Amino acid sequence: MKKSCLYLLILGAIAWTACENVDTDPKEDSRVNVRLDDLARLLAGAGIGEEQLGEVHDAVSSSSANGYDEEYTMRDLFRNPGYGVGDNPTKAYGKEYDRPLRVLLRESPEASATRSGITAGTDAVGGADVDSYLEALEKSDLQIYWPYYENWDGKSEPIISFAPDDDSEVNVGYRYDAASGQLEEVLVDEELAMERPVWVVNRNDDSSLTTLEMLRKEDPSWGEGGGEIIVKPKEAGSTKALSGHKMLVLKDFRMKKNFDSWFAGGSEFNVQVGSVDGFYASTEAELKLYQPSVTQFSIVIRRCKKDRPVDFNAVLISDWTEQIENCALLVTEDDGGEQTNWKCSIVGRIKSKSYGFEIDLPYRQKDDIVWRGQLSRAYMEAHDGDAGHFGDIDLSFELVDY
């Protein structure tokens, strides 16, 4: 990592073009142009104080606890101050603020725009367009991303940057200097974000996912958020469960590299397994009774978790029978695009004969394919509980009696 950049420049001395327009609902006013760099400057000039810092910290803490990135969406900022992605807006979490950040943005957008160097009355913000701009902002997919928020000392004010339109690892950030009445420009890299608070205005791309943490909270059989796999009790003095059945479990997941620029946040993985769950056919005629199925889970790995095993504890195949010869595994990192499919085959055995089943595992065209292939019964049994290398990730599978 290059040495932290902290070079102060007077606003306007350099014309930065690394900005990006966000597509809003085409039914809304298309004249309102919501830009990442404009929002970063507006936030920097909004007069953020201790209460607003605490609000953003509350929100990103909740998002992280719910299995998402360290993020605070504009939707929640305007509608549910302090709420994170995954929080239920109908529930009270004790998050009440006298002057939430939305109030600062609504009370003095023109003053904030002036301090930020944005001309009032333009299509960006100001004048008669203020209400339209704030409405478009609330409906956009923009958010505040706060990497390494756990390191915050509870008082230091952030430098506010935005995601560039390429994979750059350095970009401009802003902070308001009360003495001069101007915004100062600061060059920001990830090392600086580790050392002091940095907010990044970027796009949300994981709120549509149902993370493992959310599944654990919604499904009592997973325990109250603990992710414990519930297995049947064993007979006294026995090492096997009463039923003698096994299930295939993905125990943990280790990401060995970050898949996106740090400005974009963590990595969103989709793990899919195709199999003929509970395959007990004894004759060819019974084959028609079985259809392959796909089990899919999503997990967001924050950048600070790179090279660390993260508990997964998800059942991929609920009834791993002796007749299942292999299963198909597809792991992708979410980057969007049109849906496509990986066409593959999985195999079940009846006595001494093997029979194939065709199956499609969906993914999107821009996704990074981290690993795909078939996992044999022999591999699973030989490496039961061990970490295996699958491209840029390590996975630990376990066959669990229940």
N, C-alpha and C positions, 0 to 999 in steps of 0.2 A: 504494500500500500504506500502511495506517495505521501510525503509529509503533508500535514494538514495545511489547507490554504486559508488564510485569514487576511486578505488584502482588501482594505477599505477604499472604496471609490465613491465619488460624488454621483448621485443619481443622475443619469442622463449622459454621463461621460462616455459610456459605451452603449451602443445600440445592440441589444441582445435579441436575436431572432429565434432562439430555441423556445418557442411557445407552441401551443397546440389548441385548436378549437375543439369543443366538446359538442357532439351532436345531441340536441335536445329533441323532445317530441316534435315531429314535423307539424303537428296540429297547433303547437304553440306559436307565439310570435317569432318568426324566423329572423326578424330584424335585431333581436337581442343576441349579442355575441358573447358567450361565456368563455373566457380564456383563462388558462391556468396561471399565466404570469400576472394578469390583472388581479385575480383573487389573492395571489400571494402578496402583492403590494397593498391591496386593500386591508388585508389582515394585519400587515406590518404597521399600517398607519391608523389602525382602529383604536389605539389606546388600550390595549389589552393589559389587564391587571391581574392581581393574585387570584381573584375569584374565577376569572375566565380561564386562567392557567389550570386551576383545579378542575374546572368543568371538562376541559379537553382531556386532562389526565384521567378523570373518571371514565370518560367514554372509551378511550383507547384501552384502558385496563379491562373494561367489560368485554369489548370486542375480543381481546386476547384470551380472556377466560372462557369465552364461548367458542374458541377454536379458530378465530379469524385473525387477520393481521391487526397491527396496532393502528386502528383507523377510526375516524369520526366522520360519518357521511354528512353531507349538506342536508339531506332529508332529516336526519335525526337532529342536527344542529338547530334547524328551524322548528321542527315539530316536537321533539322530545329531548330537550337539552340534557346533556350528560349521559344519554343512553348510547350503548354500543350496538354493533351489529349482532343480532341474535337476541337482544333484550326484547321482552314483551311490552309493547307500548301501553297495554291495558293494566300493567302491574306497576305499583309504586315501589321504587327502589331506594327511597329516601334521598333522591337527588333533586334538591331544590336550590335555586340560585336567585339572589336579589336582582342581579343584572347579568343574565346569561349573554353569551357572545352574540346571539341573534339580536339582542337589544342594541348593542354597540353598532352593529352593521345597519340596523334600521333607523336608529336615532340620528346618526351623522354620516350618512354615506357620502355626501358632497364634501364634508370636511375631511373625511378619510381619503376620498379620491384626490383632494387637493394636496394633502400631505404626501400622498403616494405618487404624485406627479401624473395622475390621470386627469385629463381635461374634462370638467363637468359638461354635460350636454352631449357628449359623444355617444356612439352606439355601444360603448363598453359599459359605462355607468354614469349617472349624474343627471341633473335637471329633471325633465319630465319622464326620463327613462328609468328612474330609480326603482319604482315599484315593479316595473317589468323585469328589470335586471335581477332583483332579489327573488322574484317569483321563478324566473328561469333558473337561478342558482339553486333554489330549493328543489327543483325538479330534475336537476342535472345529476350526473354520476360522479361529480367531483367530491373530494373528501380531503380531510387533513390526515396525513400519515405521520406518525411520531415514532420513528425507530429508536430503540434503546430507551424507551420511556422510563424503564425501571431505574435508570441511573439518575433521574432528575432529583435535584436537591431540595425541591419544594419551593424555590424562590426565583431561580434564574430564568430570565425571559428568553424566548426562542428566537433564533434566526429562522426566517420563513422563506423557503425556496419552492421550486416547482419541478415537476418531471420534464426533462427535455424531450424533444421529439426524436431522439436517437438513443443509442446505448451509452451515451457519455457518462462518465463517473464523476464529473465535476460540473457544477452549474452555479449560477448567480443566486444569492439569497439576499434578503432585505431585513433591516432592523431600523427602528425609528430613533433618531438622536434628538432628544428634547432640547438640548442646548442650541443646536443649529436649526432646529425645526425642519430637518430634512431626513429623508431616508438614506441610509448608508448601504452600499452594495458590498456583499461579502461573497467570496468564492467558497463554495461548500463542497466537501467530499465526505465519504463515509467515515473516515477517521475523525473528522471534526464532529460528526453526528454522534460518535461514541463518547466524545469528551464533553460535549455541552448540548443543550436541547436544540434540536432542529426539527421544524415542521416542514413537511413536503406536501404541496398541493398536487394530487395526482388523481387518477381515475380508480373508482372501485371496480374490482373484477371478481370478488369472491362472495358477495352478499347473497347471491342466488344459490350458493352451495349449502347443503346440509352437512355440517361437519360432524365428526365423530363425537365431539363434546356435546353438540346439540342432540344427537341421537341418544346419548347416555342420559341426558336430562329428561328426554321425552319418554324413554322406555324404562320402566321400573326394573325390568329384568337385568338391566345393566348396572343396577345400583344407583345411588344418588350421585351421579356424576363421576363415580370412581372408575368406571370402565372394567369392573371385575366380571369375569366370565363365570356365570352361574352353572355349576355342574351338579349332577345328581349325587346323592350321598353314597358312600361305599359301605359294604358289609363289614362288620367288625373283623379286624385282622386281615382284611382283603386289600390288595393293591389295585383292584379293578372296580369300576363302577358297576352298579347293579345290572344295567342293560347290556354292557359289553360293546356299545356303539362308540364310534369315534367321530370327532368333527375336526376339520382343518381350520386352524386359527393362525392369523397373522399377528404375531406377538409384538414386534416392534419394527420401526422404520428409521433408517439413518440416511440423511441426505448428505452427500459428500461434496457437493458444489452448489452454489446459488445459480439459478437458471435465468435470472433477469438482473438488470441494473438495480443497484440499491435504491434508486429513486422510485422504482416500481414496487418495492416491497418484497415480501416473502414469495415462496413458491407454492402454487396450488396443484396438488396431485390428485388424479383420479386413479384408483386401483380397481381393476375389474378381473374377475375370475369366471370363466365359463366351464361348466361341468354338467354331468348327468347326476345330480344330487340324489342319493338314496337308490342307486341302481342295483336291483335285485332280480333282474330278469333271469329266468331259468330256461326259456326256450326262445327261438327266433320269433315265434308268434307274439311273445310278450314284449318285443322291442317297441311295438307301436304304442305301448302304454307309457313310454318314457320320452320326454322332450328335454333337450338341453336348456339350461337356465344360466342367467348372468347375475352375479352378485357384485355390487358396485359400492365403494365408499370413497369419500373425499376427505383429504387432510391438508391443512395449510401448515407448512413448516416455516416458521419465522427465521430470519437470517441469523439471529443469535443462537439458533438450535443446530446450525450446520455442524456436521461431524459428531453429533450427539444422538444416541438412540432415543427415539420418541415412542412411548407406549402407544400401540395400536389396538391390540386386544379385540379384534373383530373376527367373527366366524365367517369364513369364506365358503366352506362347504359344511352343511349341518349334519350330513350323514355320509361319512367317508367309508364306503363299503369296500370289501375285498375285491369286488369286481371292477372298480374304477381303476383304469390303467394310467390315465393321465388327466390333466386339466390344462386349460389355456389361461395364461396370465398376460394382461396388458396394463402397463403403468404409463400414464401420460402426464405431462405438466401443462396446465391449461393456458392456451394462448388465443383461443377463439377461432373464428372461421366457420365455414359451412360444415355440416355433419357429414362424415363418411364412415366407413366400416372396415374393420379387419376381418376378413373371412378366414376361418380356420376350422380345424376338426379336432374332436376329442374322442377318446376311445374307451369303450367298455368291453368287458370280457364275459362270455357265457361258456363255461367249461374251458375248453382249449382254444376256442375261436374268439377273435377280436372283431368288434363292430364299431364303425366310425359314425359320428354324429357331426353334421355341419352346424356352425354357429357363427353369428356376426357379433363382434364387439365394437360398439360405436365410439368414435372420438371425433374431434374437429380438425379441419385441415391444417390449421396453423399450430396445433399442439406439438410440443416436443414429445417424441416417442422415446421414453426413457428406457423401456425394455418391453419386449413382447416375445412370446414363445410358449412351448408346452413344457409342463413340469410332470415328470413321470412319478409313478408310485415308488419306484426304486430310489429316486432322488429324495423324495419326501421322507421315506423311512430311514435312509442312510444319514440324512442331515436334520433329523427331527430335533428342533430346539436350537440348532446352530445358525449363525449369521451367514448368509450367502451373498455373493456379489452379483448384482444385476445392473450392469452399467455404472451409472453415477449414484446409485443407491445400494444400500445393504438391507436385506430383509431377513427376518427370523420367523420361520414357520414352525408350528408345533401340532402334532396329532394328539388331541385331548380326549381321554375317555369320559363318557358321561352316561 
